[in-house]
Amino acid sequence: SRGKYVYFVDSDDILIPQALDILHATAEHTDADVIHMSGYYETTQDDDHPISIKSLKLEREPYNKAGLLNENIFYRLDRCCQRFDSGEGIRPMAWLFCCKKSALEDFNLNFEPIISEDELFSFELLCNVKKIFIIHKALYIYRKRQNSIMSNYNFKRFANGIFSLKIVVDKMKFVMNQNHFLKDNPKFQENVIWRMLEGFINNHIKQF
């Protein structure tokens, strides 16, 4: 990447018109390290015909505090691990985050080669970057496809899920032990890990 900002789009999804303009303008105005969208659209369309935004289902993020996210690390991780229907959760999909490239470089934030790598990446973002700005806008169209990776339940995906669990736990422990507020709080760390794993297992292991 050669730009000031980095934004991720899954290969089968779509952005609404002017989405990048809005993210860029918000990032420049707030000088935030990360902009987090609070909503997105959903469609089950499998073909590549034009999509009408008016006919899409709007998925509204239950996190309802627009503006700068609290910098308190305990608050952030608690929100990261909340169930999404609780009214306080922050969804962990990478395509809801627009990031300063410098922030990704400063903290060496990358995607691990695991299933559902978004969740661990989002966890590291919340642990490391200082300034996260929440906007209540839906700029992304998440397209559910019958032949997508997320809809295929086979042995390979099950094995990847088990393999990924260990990487997630080890990386979460490492990241939290780098934080001087968290490294001396093993009970909180254990609680965060178990809550993250509960969601991961429900999404990627329970079906088997």
C-alpha positions as a Markdown table, in Angstrom:
| # | Residue | x | y | z |
|---|---|---|---|---|
| 1 | Ser | 0.0 | 0.0 | 0.0 |
| 2 | Arg | 1.3 | 3.5 | -0.9 |
| 3 | Gly | -1.7 | 5.5 | 0.5 |
| 4 | Lys | -2.2 | 7.2 | 3.8 |
| 5 | Tyr | -5.2 | 4.9 | 4.7 |
| 6 | Val | -5.9 | 1.1 | 4.2 |
| 7 | Tyr | -9.4 | -0.3 | 3.8 |
| 8 | Phe | -10.3 | -3.9 | 3.3 |
| 9 | Val | -13.0 | -5.3 | 1.0 |
| 10 | Asp | -13.9 | -9.0 | 0.7 |
| 11 | Ser | -13.7 | -10.2 | -2.9 |
| 12 | Asp | -17.4 | -10.9 | -3.3 |
| 13 | Asp | -18.8 | -7.8 | -1.6 |
| 14 | Ile | -19.6 | -4.3 | -2.7 |
| 15 | Leu | -19.2 | -0.7 | -1.5 |
| 16 | Ile | -22.0 | 1.8 | -1.9 |
| 17 | Pro | -21.2 | 4.9 | -4.0 |
| 18 | Gln | -19.0 | 7.5 | -2.3 |
| 19 | Ala | -18.1 | 5.1 | 0.5 |
| 20 | Leu | -14.4 | 5.8 | 0.3 |
| 21 | Asp | -15.0 | 9.5 | 0.1 |
| 22 | Ile | -17.0 | 9.4 | 3.3 |
| 23 | Leu | -14.4 | 7.3 | 5.1 |
| 24 | His | -11.5 | 9.5 | 3.9 |
| 25 | Ala | -13.3 | 12.8 | 4.8 |
| 26 | Thr | -14.1 | 11.4 | 8.3 |
| 27 | Ala | -10.6 | 10.2 | 8.9 |
| 28 | Glu | -9.1 | 13.6 | 7.8 |
| 29 | His | -11.6 | 15.6 | 9.9 |
| 30 | Thr | -11.1 | 13.5 | 13.1 |
| 31 | Asp | -7.4 | 12.5 | 12.7 |
| 32 | Ala | -8.4 | 9.1 | 14.0 |
| 33 | Asp | -6.2 | 6.1 | 13.7 |
| 34 | Val | -9.2 | 4.0 | 12.8 |
| 35 | Ile | -12.8 | 4.7 | 11.5 |
| 36 | His | -15.3 | 2.1 | 12.4 |
| 37 | Met | -18.6 | 1.8 | 10.5 |
| 38 | Ser | -21.7 | 1.0 | 12.7 |
| 39 | Gly | -23.8 | -0.6 | 10.0 |
| 40 | Tyr | -23.8 | -2.5 | 6.7 |
| 41 | Tyr | -26.2 | -3.9 | 4.2 |
| 42 | Glu | -26.9 | -7.5 | 3.5 |
| 43 | Thr | -28.0 | -9.4 | 0.3 |
| 44 | Thr | -28.3 | -13.0 | -0.6 |
| 45 | Gln | -27.8 | -12.3 | -4.3 |
| 46 | Asp | -25.4 | -14.8 | -6.0 |
| 47 | Asp | -25.2 | -13.2 | -9.4 |
| 48 | Asp | -23.5 | -10.0 | -10.5 |
| 49 | His | -26.6 | -8.1 | -11.6 |
| 50 | Pro | -26.9 | -4.5 | -10.3 |
| 51 | Ile | -28.1 | -4.2 | -6.7 |
| 52 | Ser | -30.7 | -1.7 | -5.6 |
| 53 | Ile | -29.7 | -0.3 | -2.2 |
| 54 | Lys | -33.3 | 0.5 | -1.4 |
| 55 | Ser | -34.2 | -3.2 | -1.5 |
| 56 | Leu | -31.3 | -4.3 | 0.9 |
| 57 | Lys | -31.6 | -5.3 | 4.5 |
| 58 | Leu | -29.9 | -2.8 | 6.8 |
| 59 | Glu | -27.8 | -4.4 | 9.6 |
| 60 | Arg | -27.4 | -1.8 | 12.2 |
| 61 | Glu | -24.5 | -2.1 | 14.7 |
| 62 | Pro | -25.9 | -2.3 | 18.2 |
| 63 | Tyr | -23.1 | -0.1 | 19.5 |
| 64 | Asn | -24.9 | 3.2 | 19.8 |
| 65 | Lys | -22.2 | 5.6 | 21.0 |
| 66 | Ala | -21.2 | 7.6 | 17.9 |
| 67 | Gly | -17.9 | 9.5 | 18.1 |
| 68 | Leu | -14.6 | 8.6 | 19.7 |
| 69 | Leu | -14.4 | 5.2 | 21.3 |
| 70 | Asn | -13.4 | 5.1 | 24.9 |
| 71 | Glu | -9.6 | 4.6 | 25.2 |
| 72 | Asn | -9.9 | 2.5 | 28.3 |
| 73 | Ile | -8.5 | -0.9 | 27.4 |
| 74 | Phe | -10.9 | -2.8 | 29.7 |
| 75 | Tyr | -13.9 | -1.0 | 28.3 |
| 76 | Arg | -12.8 | -1.7 | 24.7 |
| 77 | Leu | -12.2 | -5.4 | 25.2 |
| 78 | Asp | -15.5 | -5.8 | 27.1 |
| 79 | Arg | -17.3 | -4.2 | 24.1 |
| 80 | Cys | -15.3 | -6.4 | 21.6 |
| 81 | Cys | -16.5 | -9.6 | 23.4 |
| 82 | Gln | -20.1 | -8.5 | 24.0 |
| 83 | Arg | -22.8 | -10.5 | 22.1 |
| 84 | Phe | -23.9 | -8.3 | 19.2 |
| 85 | Asp | -27.6 | -8.3 | 20.4 |
| 86 | Ser | -26.6 | -7.0 | 23.8 |
| 87 | Gly | -26.7 | -3.3 | 22.7 |
| 88 | Glu | -23.0 | -2.8 | 23.3 |
| 89 | Gly | -21.0 | -5.1 | 21.0 |
| 90 | Ile | -18.6 | -3.9 | 18.4 |
| 91 | Arg | -18.6 | -6.2 | 15.3 |
| 92 | Pro | -15.2 | -7.6 | 14.4 |
| 93 | Met | -15.3 | -7.7 | 10.6 |
| 94 | Ala | -12.2 | -6.1 | 9.0 |
| 95 | Trp | -14.3 | -4.3 | 6.4 |
| 96 | Leu | -16.0 | -2.2 | 9.1 |
| 97 | Phe | -12.6 | -0.6 | 9.8 |
| 98 | Cys | -10.7 | 2.0 | 7.8 |
| 99 | Cys | -7.2 | 2.3 | 9.2 |
| 100 | Lys | -4.2 | 4.7 | 9.0 |
| 101 | Lys | -1.4 | 2.7 | 7.3 |
| 102 | Ser | 1.0 | 4.2 | 9.8 |
| 103 | Ala | -1.0 | 2.7 | 12.7 |
| 104 | Leu | -0.9 | -0.8 | 11.1 |
| 105 | Glu | 2.9 | -0.4 | 10.6 |
| 106 | Asp | 3.6 | 1.0 | 14.1 |
| 107 | Phe | 1.9 | -2.0 | 15.8 |
| 108 | Asn | 2.8 | -4.6 | 13.1 |
| 109 | Leu | -0.8 | -5.5 | 12.6 |
| 110 | Asn | -1.3 | -8.2 | 10.1 |
| 111 | Phe | -3.8 | -11.0 | 9.3 |
| 112 | Glu | -2.9 | -14.5 | 10.6 |
| 113 | Pro | -3.4 | -17.4 | 8.2 |
| 114 | Ile | -6.5 | -18.7 | 10.0 |
| 115 | Ile | -10.2 | -19.0 | 9.5 |
| 116 | Ser | -12.2 | -15.8 | 10.4 |
| 117 | Glu | -8.9 | -13.8 | 10.7 |
| 118 | Asp | -11.0 | -10.6 | 11.0 |
| 119 | Glu | -11.8 | -11.3 | 14.7 |
| 120 | Leu | -8.2 | -11.5 | 15.8 |
| 121 | Phe | -7.2 | -8.6 | 13.7 |
| 122 | Ser | -10.0 | -6.4 | 15.2 |
| 123 | Phe | -9.0 | -7.5 | 18.7 |
| 124 | Glu | -5.5 | -6.3 | 18.1 |
| 125 | Leu | -6.7 | -3.0 | 16.7 |
| 126 | Leu | -8.8 | -2.4 | 19.8 |
| 127 | Cys | -5.9 | -3.3 | 22.0 |
| 128 | Asn | -3.3 | -1.1 | 20.3 |
| 129 | Val | -4.5 | 2.0 | 18.5 |
| 130 | Lys | -5.4 | 5.1 | 20.5 |
| 131 | Lys | -8.0 | 6.9 | 18.5 |
| 132 | Ile | -11.0 | 5.0 | 17.1 |
| 133 | Phe | -13.9 | 7.0 | 15.7 |
| 134 | Ile | -17.4 | 5.4 | 15.3 |
| 135 | Ile | -19.7 | 6.6 | 12.6 |
| 136 | His | -23.3 | 5.5 | 12.3 |
| 137 | Lys | -23.3 | 4.9 | 8.5 |
| 138 | Ala | -23.8 | 1.8 | 6.4 |
| 139 | Leu | -21.3 | 2.0 | 3.5 |
| 140 | Tyr | -20.8 | -1.7 | 2.8 |
| 141 | Ile | -22.9 | -4.4 | 1.1 |
| 142 | Tyr | -22.2 | -7.9 | 2.5 |
| 143 | Arg | -23.1 | -10.5 | 0.0 |
| 144 | Lys | -24.1 | -13.9 | 1.2 |
| 145 | Arg | -23.3 | -16.5 | -1.5 |
| 146 | Gln | -24.3 | -20.2 | -1.5 |
| 147 | Asn | -20.8 | -21.3 | -2.6 |
| 148 | Ser | -18.8 | -19.0 | -0.3 |
| 149 | Ile | -16.1 | -20.2 | 2.1 |
| 150 | Met | -18.3 | -19.4 | 5.1 |
| 151 | Ser | -21.2 | -21.6 | 3.8 |
| 152 | Asn | -19.1 | -24.7 | 3.2 |
| 153 | Tyr | -19.0 | -27.2 | 6.1 |
| 154 | Asn | -16.5 | -29.9 | 5.4 |
| 155 | Phe | -13.6 | -31.6 | 7.1 |
| 156 | Lys | -11.1 | -29.0 | 5.9 |
| 157 | Arg | -13.0 | -26.2 | 7.5 |
| 158 | Phe | -13.4 | -28.1 | 10.7 |
| 159 | Ala | -9.7 | -28.8 | 10.9 |
| 160 | Asn | -8.9 | -25.2 | 10.1 |
| 161 | Gly | -11.3 | -24.1 | 12.9 |
| 162 | Ile | -9.5 | -26.3 | 15.5 |
| 163 | Phe | -6.1 | -25.1 | 14.2 |
| 164 | Ser | -7.2 | -21.5 | 14.3 |
| 165 | Leu | -8.4 | -21.8 | 17.9 |
| 166 | Lys | -4.9 | -22.4 | 19.2 |
| 167 | Ile | -3.5 | -19.5 | 17.2 |
| 168 | Val | -6.2 | -17.2 | 18.5 |
| 169 | Val | -5.6 | -18.1 | 22.1 |
| 170 | Asp | -1.8 | -17.8 | 21.9 |
| 171 | Lys | -2.0 | -14.4 | 20.0 |
| 172 | Met | -4.6 | -13.0 | 22.4 |
| 173 | Lys | -2.4 | -13.9 | 25.4 |
| 174 | Phe | 0.7 | -12.4 | 23.7 |
| 175 | Val | -1.1 | -9.1 | 22.9 |
| 176 | Met | -2.6 | -8.7 | 26.3 |
| 177 | Asn | 0.7 | -9.4 | 28.1 |
| 178 | Gln | 2.3 | -6.6 | 26.1 |
| 179 | Asn | -0.1 | -4.2 | 27.8 |
| 180 | His | 1.0 | -3.1 | 31.3 |
| 181 | Phe | -2.6 | -2.7 | 32.4 |
| 182 | Leu | -3.6 | -6.2 | 31.4 |
| 183 | Lys | -0.5 | -8.3 | 32.1 |
| 184 | Asp | -1.1 | -8.2 | 35.8 |
| 185 | Asn | -4.8 | -9.1 | 35.5 |
| 186 | Pro | -5.0 | -12.8 | 34.5 |
| 187 | Lys | -8.6 | -13.1 | 35.5 |
| 188 | Phe | -9.7 | -10.4 | 33.1 |
| 189 | Gln | -7.5 | -12.0 | 30.4 |
| 190 | Glu | -9.1 | -15.4 | 31.0 |
| 191 | Asn | -12.6 | -13.9 | 30.8 |
| 192 | Val | -11.8 | -12.1 | 27.5 |
| 193 | Ile | -10.3 | -15.2 | 25.9 |
| 194 | Trp | -13.3 | -17.4 | 26.9 |
| 195 | Arg | -15.8 | -14.9 | 25.7 |
| 196 | Met | -14.0 | -14.5 | 22.4 |
| 197 | Leu | -13.7 | -18.3 | 22.0 |
| 198 | Glu | -17.4 | -18.8 | 22.7 |
| 199 | Gly | -18.3 | -16.6 | 19.7 |
| 200 | Phe | -15.6 | -18.3 | 17.6 |
| 201 | Ile | -16.8 | -21.8 | 18.4 |
| 202 | Asn | -20.5 | -20.9 | 17.8 |
| 203 | Asn | -19.5 | -19.5 | 14.3 |
| 204 | His | -17.0 | -22.1 | 13.2 |
| 205 | Ile | -17.1 | -25.3 | 15.2 |
| 206 | Lys | -20.6 | -25.8 | 16.6 |
| 207 | Gln | -22.0 | -26.7 | 13.2 |
| 208 | Phe | -19.9 | -29.9 | 13.1 |
